[in-house]
């Protein structure tokens, strides 16, 4: 097993496709694609590529830490009680455990993610 993993930002394998759960959907009909590429530490750490079409959902991290690097598209994240922050291609951010807010995909977004938790 190699301890070096290169992430494929344009995977040719079929993604896992999903939709927003009704209790988290705020607006639109966003569709999600996930290309999971690696898992480690007893399946607590996950990496891959994720894509979403426009819409708004509640983001609830619970006990999960998530690092995101935007490859393409535009999103706006509004933490509960906070101001909206816009991210686009080349931007990176972290949502820490306990984060809650609104994730608004303005233009179809593709990101690299690393989750721990």
N, CA, C and O of each residue as an XYZ file, in Angstrom:
468
protein
N       0.845     -1.184      0.000
C       0.000      0.000      0.000
C       0.881      1.235      0.000
O       1.763      1.383      0.846
N       0.640      2.106     -0.939
C       1.410      3.346     -1.022
C       0.890      4.361     -0.017
O      -0.313      4.441      0.231
N       1.789      5.126      0.554
C       1.417      6.187      1.481
C       1.320      7.533      0.780
O       1.208      8.574      1.427
N       1.364      7.503     -0.562
C       1.188      8.704     -1.370
C      -0.011      8.486     -2.284
O      -0.077      7.485     -2.998
N      -0.951      9.412     -2.265
C      -2.168      9.284     -3.081
C      -2.349     10.556     -3.892
O      -2.463     11.642     -3.323
N      -2.377     10.435     -5.217
C      -2.669     11.547     -6.100
C      -4.162     11.551     -6.379
O      -4.724     10.530     -6.776
N      -4.813     12.703     -6.172
C      -6.245     12.791     -6.436
C      -6.482     13.166     -7.887
O      -5.860     14.087     -8.416
N      -7.385     12.443     -8.520
C      -7.775     12.699     -9.902
C      -8.920     13.714     -9.876
O     -10.023     13.393     -9.434
N      -8.661     14.934    -10.348
C      -9.670     15.992    -10.291
C     -10.712     15.898    -11.408
O     -11.716     16.610    -11.388
N     -10.470     15.024    -12.371
C     -11.416     14.811    -13.463
C     -11.581     13.304    -13.673
O     -11.213     12.778    -14.724
N     -12.134     12.611    -12.676
C     -12.203     11.149    -12.737
C     -13.077     10.639    -13.873
O     -14.101     11.237    -14.203
N     -12.657      9.525    -14.468
C     -13.431      8.915    -15.543
C     -14.354      7.813    -15.013
O     -15.231      7.342    -15.737
N     -14.167      7.405    -13.775
C     -15.034      6.382    -13.188
C     -16.412      6.972    -12.898
O     -16.541      8.183    -12.716
N     -17.434      6.131    -12.854
C     -18.770      6.662    -12.567
C     -18.860      7.142    -11.109
O     -18.358      6.476    -10.204
N     -19.499      8.295    -10.886
C     -19.630      8.802     -9.516
C     -20.813      8.167     -8.796
O     -21.683      7.555     -9.416
N     -20.826      8.323     -7.484
C     -22.030      8.034     -6.707
C     -22.896      9.279     -6.833
O     -22.428     10.383     -6.558
N     -24.143      9.122     -7.243
C     -25.037     10.261     -7.441
C     -26.071     10.298     -6.329
O     -26.548      9.265     -5.861
N     -26.409     11.538     -5.912
C     -27.392     11.694     -4.842
C     -28.082     13.043     -4.969
O     -27.715     13.868     -5.805
N     -29.068     13.249     -4.142
C     -29.830     14.506     -4.079
C     -29.824     14.988     -2.633
O     -29.490     14.236     -1.718
N     -30.194     16.239     -2.442
C     -30.301     16.783     -1.092
C     -31.441     16.091     -0.359
O     -32.499     15.844     -0.936
N     -31.223     15.783      0.906
C     -32.303     15.197      1.690
C     -33.375     16.268      1.923
O     -33.046     17.441      2.099
N     -34.638     15.879      1.926
C     -35.731     16.855      2.046
C     -35.605     17.774      3.265
O     -35.954     18.952      3.191
N     -35.110     17.243      4.380
C     -35.003     18.065      5.588
C     -33.873     19.091      5.509
O     -33.818     20.009      6.327
N     -32.977     18.949      4.539
C     -31.878     19.918      4.374
C     -32.059     20.826      3.155
O     -31.345     21.820      3.018
N     -32.994     20.501      2.277
C     -33.205     21.295      1.063
C     -33.874     22.623      1.392
O     -34.898     22.662      2.075
N     -33.281     23.717      0.898
C     -33.850     25.054      1.092
C     -34.449     25.567     -0.211
O     -35.575     26.064     -0.222
N     -33.697     25.449     -1.318
C     -34.175     25.965     -2.606
C     -33.527     25.195     -3.750
O     -32.419     24.674     -3.619
N     -34.237     25.133     -4.876
C     -33.718     24.464     -6.063
C     -33.843     22.956     -5.961
O     -34.588     22.428     -5.134
N     -33.100     22.278     -6.817
C     -33.089     20.817     -6.854
C     -31.660     20.351     -7.127
O     -31.396     19.727     -8.155
N     -30.726     20.657     -6.199
C     -29.331     20.328     -6.461
C     -29.093     18.821     -6.552
O     -29.667     18.029     -5.804
N     -28.229     18.459     -7.494
C     -27.800     17.071     -7.650
C     -26.321     17.000     -7.290
O     -25.557     17.919     -7.583
N     -25.927     15.904     -6.655
C     -24.556     15.738     -6.191
C     -23.910     14.524     -6.851
O     -24.558     13.507     -7.098
N     -22.610     14.660     -7.130
C     -21.802     13.548     -7.615
C     -20.580     13.454     -6.720
O     -19.951     14.466     -6.412
N     -20.244     12.246     -6.304
C     -19.088     12.025     -5.440
C     -18.203     10.946     -6.041
O     -18.656      9.845     -6.354
N     -16.933     11.290     -6.192
C     -15.919     10.332     -6.610
C     -15.003     10.113     -5.413
O     -13.980     10.786     -5.282
N     -15.366      9.172     -4.537
C     -14.516      8.859     -3.384
C     -13.230      8.228     -3.914
O     -13.273      7.339     -4.765
N     -12.090      8.692     -3.408
C     -10.833      8.204     -3.958
C      -9.927      7.542     -2.937
O      -9.000      6.825     -3.314
N     -10.172      7.766     -1.652
C      -9.314      7.141     -0.657
C      -9.973      7.237      0.710
O     -10.739      8.162      0.984
N      -9.667      6.278      1.552
C     -10.106      6.292      2.946
C      -8.969      5.723      3.782
O      -8.223      4.854      3.331
N      -8.849      6.225      5.007
C      -7.755      5.787      5.868
C      -8.159      5.927      7.332
O      -9.261      6.373      7.652
N      -7.243      5.537      8.206
C      -7.429      5.650      9.661
C      -8.755      5.033     10.089
O      -9.623      5.708     10.643
N      -8.893      3.739      9.820
C     -10.112      3.020     10.188
C     -11.368      3.666      9.614
O     -12.413      3.710     10.263
N     -11.248      4.173      8.369
C     -12.365      4.752      7.626
C     -12.859      6.078      8.216
O     -14.004      6.465      7.982
N     -12.010      6.778      8.978
C     -12.387      8.074      9.539
C     -11.961      9.240      8.652
O     -12.496     10.341      8.779
N     -11.000      9.008      7.753
C     -10.503     10.045      6.855
C     -10.897      9.666      5.430
O     -10.614      8.557      4.977
N     -11.557     10.598      4.719
C     -12.003     10.342      3.346
C     -11.534     11.470      2.444
O     -11.537     12.636      2.841
N     -11.130     11.121      1.229
C     -10.740     12.119      0.240
C     -11.400     11.794     -1.086
O     -11.724     10.642     -1.375
N     -11.594     12.839     -1.892
C     -12.170     12.633     -3.206
C     -12.568     13.937     -3.847
O     -12.125     15.017     -3.455
N     -13.428     13.802     -4.856
C     -13.930     14.947     -5.602
C     -15.453     14.920     -5.499
O     -16.073     13.859     -5.570
N     -16.042     16.095     -5.331
C     -17.492     16.234     -5.165
C     -17.974     17.355     -6.063
O     -17.285     18.359     -6.239
N     -19.148     17.186     -6.626
C     -19.729     18.184     -7.521
C     -21.195     18.387     -7.154
O     -21.889     17.445     -6.769
N     -21.661     19.646     -7.281
C     -23.067     19.962     -6.994
C     -23.583     20.961     -8.012
O     -22.868     21.873     -8.426
N     -24.842     20.777     -8.413
C     -25.511     21.733     -9.293
C     -26.174     22.800     -8.419
O     -26.302     22.609     -7.210
N     -26.600     23.925     -9.014
C     -27.148     25.028     -8.227
C     -28.333     24.649     -7.338
O     -29.174     23.822     -7.688
N     -28.355     25.295     -6.175
C     -29.403     25.108     -5.183
C     -28.877     25.495     -3.812
O     -27.710     25.854     -3.660
N     -29.754     25.417     -2.809
C     -29.388     25.775     -1.434
C     -29.756     24.651     -0.485
O     -30.846     24.084     -0.564
N     -28.830     24.335      0.418
C     -29.060     23.294      1.413
C     -28.511     23.731      2.772
O     -27.660     24.617      2.856
N     -29.005     23.103      3.816
C     -28.439     23.272      5.150
C     -27.179     22.433      5.224
O     -27.179     21.268      4.828
N     -26.117     23.015      5.723
C     -24.871     22.293      5.943
C     -24.712     22.091      7.443
O     -24.699     23.049      8.216
N     -24.593     20.831      7.839
C     -24.461     20.480      9.252
C     -23.297     19.501      9.361
O     -23.405     18.359      8.914
N     -22.193     19.932      9.946
C     -21.000     19.096     10.007
C     -21.010     18.094     11.138
O     -20.328     17.073     11.047
N     -21.758     18.342     12.203
C     -21.736     17.403     13.327
C     -20.325     17.295     13.874
O     -19.720     18.304     14.237
N     -19.792     16.074     13.936
C     -18.444     15.843     14.465
C     -17.385     15.814     13.370
O     -16.228     15.489     13.639
N     -17.763     16.150     12.142
C     -16.855     16.042     10.998
C     -16.101     17.343     10.735
O     -16.675     18.432     10.775
N     -14.818     17.207     10.468
C     -13.941     18.295     10.020
C     -13.821     18.123      8.513
O     -13.559     17.015      8.044
N     -14.011     19.210      7.729
C     -13.900     19.095      6.274
C     -13.064     20.225      5.689
O     -13.337     21.405      5.908
N     -12.038     19.832      4.938
C     -11.236     20.765      4.138
C     -11.756     20.689      2.704
O     -11.978     19.597      2.180
N     -11.953     21.860      2.059
C     -12.430     21.920      0.682
C     -11.512     22.809     -0.143
O     -11.061     23.855      0.324
N     -11.240     22.385     -1.370
C     -10.528     23.213     -2.341
C     -11.390     23.254     -3.595
O     -11.646     22.222     -4.214
N     -11.840     24.458     -3.968
C     -12.749     24.613     -5.108
C     -11.956     24.537     -6.412
O     -11.005     25.289     -6.622
N     -12.363     23.619     -7.278
C     -11.736     23.451     -8.592
C     -12.425     24.315     -9.640
O     -11.768     24.894    -10.505
N     -13.762     24.403     -9.560
C     -14.534     25.202    -10.512
C     -15.875     25.539     -9.888
O     -16.327     24.872     -8.956
N     -16.511     26.592    -10.417
C     -17.825     26.997     -9.937
C     -17.742     28.060     -8.867
O     -16.663     28.536     -8.514
N     -18.920     28.425     -8.352
C     -19.032     29.471     -7.335
C     -20.062     29.033     -6.291
O     -21.149     28.562     -6.627
N     -19.695     29.201     -5.018
C     -20.610     28.911     -3.913
C     -20.628     30.094     -2.950
O     -19.745     30.952     -2.959
N     -21.657     30.105     -2.130
C     -21.749     31.071     -1.042
C     -22.125     30.285      0.204
O     -23.110     29.546      0.211
N     -21.334     30.448      1.255
C     -21.610     29.768      2.515
C     -21.934     30.826      3.554
O     -21.186     31.787      3.733
N     -23.058     30.641      4.237
C     -23.468     31.560      5.288
C     -23.562     30.795      6.601
O     -24.506     30.032      6.808
N     -22.583     30.996      7.496
C     -22.675     30.345      8.809
C     -23.883     30.872      9.565
O     -24.226     32.048      9.439
N     -24.534     30.019     10.348
C     -25.649     30.482     11.174
C     -25.167     31.658     12.020
O     -24.163     31.553     12.725
N     -25.882     32.771     11.947
C     -25.525     33.957     12.702
C     -24.373     34.750     12.118
O     -23.902     35.702     12.740
N     -23.904     34.373     10.922
C     -22.761     35.058     10.326
C     -23.083     35.664      8.974
O     -24.224     35.639      8.515
N     -22.069     36.198      8.361
C     -22.186     36.829      7.050
C     -21.848     35.825      5.954
O     -21.055     34.912      6.183
N     -22.439     35.977      4.757
C     -22.112     35.075      3.640
C     -20.672     35.270      3.171
O     -20.146     36.383      3.163
N     -20.055     34.160      2.781
C     -18.705     34.165      2.219
C     -18.775     33.461      0.873
O     -19.329     32.366      0.775
N     -18.215     34.083     -0.173
C     -18.238     33.503     -1.517
C     -16.888     32.867     -1.819
O     -15.838     33.446     -1.539
N     -16.928     31.661     -2.398
C     -15.725     30.940     -2.799
C     -15.843     30.543     -4.258
O     -16.925     30.204     -4.735
N     -14.718     30.589     -4.966
C     -14.661     30.178     -6.359
C     -13.391     29.396     -6.630
O     -12.639     29.076     -5.709
N     -13.154     29.090     -7.899
C     -12.002     28.279     -8.302
C     -10.713     28.810     -7.682
O     -10.411     30.001     -7.759
N      -9.964     27.902     -7.068
C      -8.687     28.240     -6.443
C      -8.790     28.526     -4.963
O      -7.770     28.563     -4.276
N     -10.005     28.733     -4.443
C     -10.182     29.023     -3.016
C     -10.236     27.735     -2.203
O     -10.677     26.694     -2.688
N      -9.778     27.829     -0.958
C      -9.815     26.706     -0.019
C     -10.401     27.188      1.299
O     -10.260     28.357      1.656
N     -11.058     26.288      2.020
C     -11.621     26.629      3.328
C     -11.829     25.359      4.134
O     -11.752     24.245      3.617
N     -12.096     25.565      5.423
C     -12.340     24.465      6.349
C     -13.665     24.715      7.054
O     -13.945     25.832      7.489
N     -14.469     23.682      7.163
C     -15.655     23.706      8.018
C     -15.337     22.786      9.195
O     -15.110     21.588      9.024
N     -15.327     23.366     10.378
C     -14.931     22.632     11.578
C     -16.120     21.896     12.186
O     -17.271     22.219     11.894
N     -15.837     20.894     13.043
C     -16.924     20.190     13.719
C     -17.846     21.187     14.418
O     -17.391     22.137     15.055
N     -19.141     20.952     14.285
C     -20.136     21.827     14.879
C     -20.653     22.901     13.935
O     -21.628     23.582     14.252
N     -20.003     23.067     12.758
C     -20.444     24.080     11.812
C     -21.868     23.796     11.358
O     -22.224     22.655     11.063
N     -22.691     24.866     11.304
C     -24.008     24.797     10.685
C     -24.222     26.082      9.900
O     -23.768     27.152     10.306
N     -24.907     25.973      8.791
C     -25.174     27.147      7.970
C     -25.861     26.759      6.677
O     -26.420     25.670      6.550
N     -25.806     27.682      5.711
C     -26.435     27.468      4.410
C     -25.346     27.400      3.344
O     -24.483     28.274      3.263
N     -25.400     26.350      2.530
C     -24.504     26.170      1.395
C     -25.322     26.481      0.153
O     -26.279     25.772     -0.155
N     -24.951     27.538     -0.563
C     -25.652     27.926     -1.785
C     -24.701     27.736     -2.962
O     -23.673     28.406     -3.054
N     -25.050     26.822     -3.857
C     -24.270     26.648     -5.083
C     -24.842     27.600     -6.125
O     -25.990     27.457     -6.548
N     -24.032     28.571     -6.533
C     -24.450     29.588     -7.495
C     -24.190     29.106     -8.919
O     -25.053     29.220     -9.789
N     -22.991     28.564     -9.148
C     -22.618     27.921    -10.417
C     -22.140     26.519    -10.063
O     -21.454     26.336     -9.058
N     -22.492     25.530    -10.875
C     -22.089     24.157    -10.585
C     -20.658     24.142    -10.075
O     -19.748     24.675    -10.710
N     -20.478     23.518     -8.912
C     -19.191     23.535     -8.225
C     -18.576     22.147     -8.221
O     -19.276     21.139     -8.119
N     -17.255     22.112     -8.335
C     -16.491     20.875     -8.172
C     -15.386     21.185     -7.181
O     -14.689     22.193     -7.301
N     -15.233     20.303     -6.195
C     -14.229     20.537     -5.160
C     -13.500     19.242     -4.827
O     -14.020     18.144     -5.024
N     -12.288     19.399     -4.322
C     -11.572     18.320     -3.650
C     -11.963     18.419     -2.179
O     -12.030     19.515     -1.622
N     -12.219     17.285     -1.560
C     -12.555     17.305     -0.137
C     -11.688     16.339      0.628
O     -11.229     15.329      0.094
N     -11.469     16.663      1.892
C     -10.855     15.770      2.866
C     -11.717     15.894      4.108
O     -11.837     16.978      4.678
N     -12.318     14.792      4.530
C     -13.115     14.809      5.750
C     -12.455     13.927      6.797
O     -11.855     12.899      6.485
N     -12.581     14.353      8.041
C     -12.083     13.598      9.179
C     -13.199     13.564     10.214
O     -13.687     14.605     10.653
N     -13.594     12.365     10.595
C     -14.629     12.273     11.613
C     -15.568     11.147     11.382
O     -16.496     10.947     12.166
